Amino acid sequence: MKKKTNIAASTPDKENRQTTSTKSKKKILGIAIGAAAAAIIIIFFLALQPQSQLQPTSHVTPNPKLGLVIMPPTERPTFEQIHNAYIQAASTGIGRSNVYMLWPVIEPQQGTFNWQIYDILMGLNREQHLNVTLYFSIINNDQLGPFPNWLGQPNLDENLANQTASALDTILSRYYIVDYVIMGGDLNVYFRDHPDDIPKYVDFFNSVYSKLKAKHPDVKFGNWFSLNDLINNYDGSMVAKLNQGDFVAYSYSPVDLTFYQAKSPDREVQDLQNMLNFSGDKNIALMEIGWSTDKTVNGTEDNQVKFMQDVFDFYRKNESKFEFMTWYRQYDRPADTCYNSLNTNIKSGFNDQILLNNTAAYLCGTGLIDVNNNTKPAWNEFKNQIQMSPNS
């Protein structure tokens, strides 16, 4: 019997980033350590099956403006499971996925790059003709980094800008399918606590942007905000201070401050108009958007379908302003895996246990396919909506 190769999850998507506005540095660094350990396993896999042997499996014309966060439901999936997930996702007609890159994993020693993990992920995207939105974590929710140990404790200064530009130049030169790069995730959360650092980040971003744009003119660069956090905290003015680059990206979880889906889908989708209002003349992107079917947070499969229909309708009406839209996500996960990724030492002002439970239930219930591989009604609706959307 052929032995399966386990590949630990190496990409910190919303499940690993989003708690409240308080994620501990220890938790973030823990993700990087786990991903680095997985590289040892992947070396063995690469020796058995080089990426050049992979062959395209989808004949659907992909739409590069529409994407899906792709990952199987298991916490430590095998390569076969990840490969099948990519094939399945590409069959919908998407033309994009997200890759969440950790600097300590990709460049553990200065100038020495560890490509194993990301060669596999990028290879799977290339195989399925998917463009990639790259999140390179300089700001991650309420924390800086994580950064490689060789950088020490960097500041948002020209030295960090030079090192960031150098690393991203090497990455973009290797992975031509990356056409969008985001360096700051949920910027509004970090800068709500560090408002005096906004000018430093603006200078940092502009410095990295100018260096990279000169060498990679076809790649677009932007920042990423949590739309629901901006709305729930009446903080939309933050975007105008940090809208540098080619576009403004958002994630949107249709939840209140306790991570409960309190409003109906048609009322929640009205919040999307704020993206256009906050961004001024800049084009927008949706890095992650979804609806949980978990009953704990007022989720149902019918409302997931309704929300998806409303979101795609908004997208089509405003398609000229969209760079891309990526749905969150392909599969549910067991609720305990989401709970275990959260920072439990929160001080939110609410009943913290309720908030933690709601957050885990929301995150793990947003899939279009459940943990037993049963498709929800929204899976077929997703395919229908992509077919109904312009491919431009």
N, C-alpha and C positions, 0 to 999 in steps of 0.2 A: 504493500500500500504506500502510495506516495505521501510523504510527510508534508503537512501544511506549514507554511512559514507565517508566523504571527508578526504582524506589523502594528506597532503601537500607534495610536492617534498622534499625529505630529503637527496638527494645525489647529490653533486656538481660535475657533469660531465663536459666535455669540455665546454658546454654552459655556466656554471657558473664560470669556471676558466679562459677561454681563452678570452682575449680582445686583447691587444697588450702586451707589456712587462710592462704595468703599470696598475695594478689592486689595488684599494684602500682597506685598511684594513677595513674601514667601510663597504664596500660592502661585503667582505668575512664574517665578523661577522654577517651581516644581514642574511646570509644564515643559520648560526647556530641558531640564534634566532628563525627564522621561523620553522626550523626543531624541535626545542625543544617544541614549542607550539603545533606542530602536535602530539606529544607524548600523550597529554591529550586526543585527539580524538581517538588515537589508543587504549588506555586503554579500552574505551567503546567497540571498535570492538572486542578486545581479549576476553572480557567477554561473547560476543555473539557467537563467533566461534573460539575455541581453534585451534592451528595449528595441533594438532593431528588428527583433523577431515579431513584435506586436504588429497587428494588421488592423486597419480601420474596419469597423463592424456595422456602422450605421450609414444608410443611404439617404437619410433625411437631410434636406438642405438646412444647415444651421442658421439661426438668427443671432448674430453676434451682439445684439442689443438686449437679449433676454437670456437669463441664466438661472442656475439652481445651485444651492450649496449641497455638494455631493459627498456622502459618507455613509457606509452601512450602519446598521443599528448597534452592532457589537462594539464593545469598548476597545478590544484589541483584534481588529479584523485581519484576516489573512489577505494576501495579495489577490487571490482569486475572488474574494468577496468584494474588495475595492474595485477590481477590474470589472466585475459584473455590474456593480453599482454605476460605474461610468458608462458602460454600454447601455444600461437601462435609461439613465438620465439623458443621454444623447439621442435616444429614440424619440424623445418628445419634440425635438426640433430646437432645443436650446443651442446657443452658440457660445456660451460663456460659463465659467465657474470661478469661484474664489479660491485663491491659495493664500493662506495665512502663514507668513514666514517669520521665523524667530532668528534674530541675528546670532545669538550664541550657538545655534545649531549649524547655520550655514557658514560662519567664519569663526570657528572656535579659537584659532590662532591667527594673529594679524597676517593677512596676505595668504593664508592657507584655507582653502574652501573645502567644505565637506558636502559634496553634491549628492550623496546617495539617496537621501530621503526625497529631495526635491526633484532629482532626475526622474524618479518614479512618478511622482505626482504630475510633473510637467509632461512626461512621456505619455501618461494616460490622457491628459488633455489634448496633446498633439494628435494622438491616435484617433480621438473622436472629433477632431477638427473644432476644438473649443478654444476660443481666446481666453486669456486669464486676466482677472483683476487681482493684482498683487497687493496685499497688506503687509508692509514692512514695519514692524512695531517699534516706532520711536516713542509714541505716547499710546498707552494702552489703558483706557478708562481713567482711573485716578492715579496711575503710576507712569513714570518714565521707564522706557525699556520694554523687556529686559535687554541688557547689553552684555556683550562678551566680557569675560574677566579681564582681558588685556586692555580694555578701555578704562578700567577703574570705575570711578564715579563721575561720569561726564556731565558737563553742563551744556545748556543750549547755546553754544558759542561756535566760533568759526572752526575750531579744531574738530568738534563733533560734525559740523557740516562737511568738512573735507573728508572725514572718514566715512560718513554716510554716503556721500556722492561716489567715493571710490568703490565701496561695496556694491552699491546699486548699479554702477556702471558695469562692473564685472558680471553681475546677475543678469542685467538686461542684454548684455552682449551674448550671453549663453542662451537665454530663453527668449526667442524672437516672438513667441506667442503672447507675451505680456504686453498689453497695450494701454493699461491703466495702472497707476501706482498710487497708493495711499500710505502716508507715513504716520498720520495721527488718527487713532480710533477713539470715538466719543470725546472729542476735544473739549466739548462744553463741560463735561464732568471734571476733567483735570483743571481747566482754567477757572472754574467757579471757585476752586480752593486756592488757585495761584494766579490771581488776576495781574499781579505785577510782572509776571513772566511772559505775558502776551507779546510785548514788543520784542523780547528775545526770540520767541518762537517764530514770529513773523520774519525777522532777519535770518534766522536759521533756515526756514523753509525757502525763502527767496534765494539764499545762497546755494542750497542744494539744487533748487529748480534751475537756476541759470547754468550751473555746471552740467547738469544732465540733459537739459533741453538742447544744448549745443551739440551734444553727441548722439542724442536719441530724439530727434525732432518729431517723430511720429507717435511717441509715447506721451500720454496725458497724465498730469499729476494733480492731485487735489487732497483736500482734507475731509474728514468724516465726522459727522455729528449724529447724536441720538435724537431723533425728532420727538419721540414721546417724552424724553427727559427735558428737552427745550420747552415743550408745551406745558408739561406738568409743573415746571418750575418757573414759568413765565419769563423765559430767558432767551427769547429769539434774537435779541440784539447781539448776542455773542457771535453769531454767524458773520455779520458784517465786519467784525474785527479780525476774523480768521478765514477769510474766503480767498486766500491767495491761490494761485495756480490756474488750471484750465477749467475746473468744474468744482461743484460742491456736492459731496456725497452724504447720504443719510442712511441710517437704519431706522426702522419703525416697528416697534412692538405695540400693538393697540391695547395698552394697559394703563391703569392708573398708578399712583405711587406705591400701591401695595401689590403690584403686578397682577391685578385682577382685570379681566376684560369686562368692564362695567357697562360699556355702551354697545349698542347694536352695530353690526358691520357697516350699515349705510351711514351711521353717525361717525364712526371711527374713521372711515375713509375721507370724510370731509377735512380731517386734519392734514391730509396730504397737500392741500392747497398752500399750507404754510411753507412748504419747501420752496415754492416759487416766490412767495412773499419775502422770505428770509434771504434768498440768494441773489436778489436784484437781477442784474443782467447776465449772471453766470448760468450756464447749463447745470442741470442737476443729475444725480444718479442715486439709485436705491441699492445700497450694498447688501442689505438684508431686510426682508419684509415677510411676515407670515402671520398665521392665526392658529392658536392652539385649540385642539379638540378636547383637551382634558376638562372634565366636568368640574374639577376643583376650582378652576378659574373661569367658570361660566362658558366653557367651550363646548361646541357641538360640531358634528360633521357638516350639518346643513349650513351653519354660520360660516364655517371655513370656506365652503363653496361660494356663499354669497359675498363674503369679503373679497375673495379672489376675483369674482366677476366685477365687483366695484373697482378694485385696484387696477385691473387691466383696462377697464373702461376709462379711468382717469389717465392711465398711460397713453392710450390711443388718442385721447383728446389733446394731450400735451406732448405727443411723441417728438415733436421738433425740439423741445426743451430737454429731452432725456438723452443722456449719454448711454445709459444702460439701466436695467432693472434685474436684480437677482433674487429669486425666491428662497426663503428660509423655511423648511429645508426638505430634503428627499425622504428621510426616514425618522420616525420616532426613535427614542432611546428609553431604556428602563429609567424610571424616575430617580432611582438612587444614584445613578451615574451623574446626573445633573446636580443633584443635591450635594454629592461629595466634591464637586468642583467649586462650590460656593465658599466664600469667606463667611464663616459662621460667627465671627466676632464683630458683628455689625452693631451700629448705634444709630438707628434710623428715626427714632421718635415714634414708631408704630410698634405693634406687637411683632417683635423680630422673628419669632418662630413662624408666624403666619406668613410674613414676607418671604422668608426662606422657602417655605413649603410652596407658596404660590409661584415663586420664581422658578424653582425646579420643575413644577408641574407644567408651567407655561413652556419652558425651553424644551423639555423632553416630549411634549405633546404637539409640536408644530409640524411634524412630518406629514407628508402626503401618503406615506405607506407606514403601517404599524410595525411593531417589533417582530411580529410573526409573519411578516412579508405579505400581509393582506393590504391591498390598495384601498384607500379611502375614496369616496366620491370625488374629492378634489384632485386626485391624480388624473383621472380622465378629463376633468374640467381644465386642468393645467394644460394638457395637450391640446384641448379645443381652443383655449385662449391664445396659445402660441400660434396656432394655425390661423386664427382670426386677426393676428397682429401684423403690421407691415414689416417686411424684411428689407430694411434699407441700410 
